Amino acid sequence: MKAKTMIELLGLGTNLYLVSRDKDLVAQLSKFAKSTKDTLHEMAEKAKQDDEEGLMYQLLLKIKEAEQDIEKKIGEMAEKVYEKLQLAHISEVRKLRGELEELRGKIEALRREAKS
């Protein structure tokens, strides 16, 4: 395997390990699963009374809500992992590169000024 792939796999394994050890996160995921199960049971009971179109619309809404909620939670988890591993997010790296280039430009300008 290439070194980059090995590093990525090592990073992924470390992330999964940290996430599994985060008791608060596991508790939140369990709570989320329980509330989702309760919501589905409520919808099933309501579906017995409603028509099929209403049920499908409700299911689509719930799926969309769940998708957005999962994306948000994954983002929060990733930020926690970055903080725990003390890794820089790509946006931070880009910001620092920009600042570095700006400082290099200032240094070069000062050198030219000193030579004059």
N, C-alpha and C positions, 0 to 999 in steps of 0.2 A: 504494500500500500504506500501511497505517497505520504510524505510527512505532514502535509497540510490536512489530509483526510484523517490521519491518526490524531492530530491535534484537535480537529473538530469533533471526532468521536470521544476523545478524552473530555473535552469541554461539555459535550452533551451528557456523558455519563456523570460528570460532576454536578451538573445542573439537576439531573434527575435525583441524584443522591441528596442534594440539599433540599429539594422540594419535598422528598419523602420524609425527611427529618423535621420539616417545619410542621409542628403539631397544630398550630393555628390554622395553617392552610388546609391541612387534612380535615380539621373540624369544620371549616367553612365549606369545603367541598361536600362533606357529608350532609351538612345542613342544606346546602343547595340541592343535593340529590333528593333529600326528603321532601323539601318544599315543591320540587318539580313533580315528584310522585303524587303528592297530595293534589296539586293543581290538575294533573292528568285525570285523577279519579273524579274530581269535581266536574271536569269537562265531560267525562264519560257519562256521569249521572245526568248532566244537563243535556247531553246529546240524545239521551233517550226521549227527552221532551221536545227537543228542537229538530228541525229538518237537517238533512245532510249538508246542504250548502252552508248553513250557519256553522256547523261543526268544522267543515273544511276551512272556512274563513278564520275561525277561532284558532284552529291548529296552525295555520299559516302565520297568524299574528304571534302566537306563542313561540313558534320556531324562530321567527325573526328576533323576538325579544331575547330568547336564549342565545342566539348567535351573537348578538351585540354584547350581552352580558359575559359570555365566554371570552370574546375578544378583549374586553376590558380587563377581566381577571387574568388572562394570559399576559397581557401587557404589564399589569401590576406585579405578577410573579416574576417576569423577566427583569423588571427593575430591581426587585428584591435580590434576585440572584446576582445581578451586576454589582449591587452594593456589597453583598456578602463576599463575592469573589474579588472585589475591588477592581473590576474591569471597566474600561471606558466604553461607553456606547458610541456607535459610529458617528452620531451627530456631535458628540463631544470631541472626537478625534478630528472631524472636519473643522470644527471651530478652532481648535488648537493649531491645526495646520495653517489656517488663515491668519491667526495671530502671529505665528512663527514667520510666515512670509512677509507680513507687515513689518515686523521687527527687523528682519533681514534687509528690507528695503531702507529702513531708517539708518541702520548701521552702514550700509553702502553709501547713503547720502552723506553721512557724517565723515566717512573716510575720504570721499571726494572733496568735501569742504575743507578737511584738514590738509589735504595735498595742495589746495589752491593758495 
